[in-house]
Amino acid sequence: MDKEHIILEEINENKHISQRQLAHKTELSLGSINLLLKKMIKEGLIKMESIPANRVAYMLTPKGMMEKANKTYKYIKHHYRAIEETKTKIKKTIIQLLDENKTLYVLLNQDEMSHITRTSIEELDERGRIQLFDEDKKIDDKEILLTVNNEDYQKYKKLYDRVVDLGERL
């Protein structure tokens, strides 16, 4: 994510956030944060107000709120496009595997890639030919196991000859 967007988000959430806290959140140096804040103040995206105890408060200006909204929109649009492209590649891989095999067993986890894979499978609507893998299941020579992460691939490659790592196919 864009560092300025993170700064705008953090200031929007907490106007008393320190430069040190911003540096930690953005993984930038304190000097870089100071320069970015000065730049954003000059551009009219944020304003700085002195408060007691030698501290400052940062606030988004209306222009800063618009910039934050625009950056959020671009971020979402970019990532949505990337997810859709990934789903298309997953569907293409699954269709290729189904062309070569009677049944495709898929081993899913609780991660983002498994979620995207599950959605892709639902959109393909190949009920019966695509099934979730159960560890009690034995894979025969007309079936194949699709893993979503390399650790599962390494584990099941030792047990079955017909295992495919989705990550390698994408």
Disulfide bonds with the S-S distance in Angstrom:
none
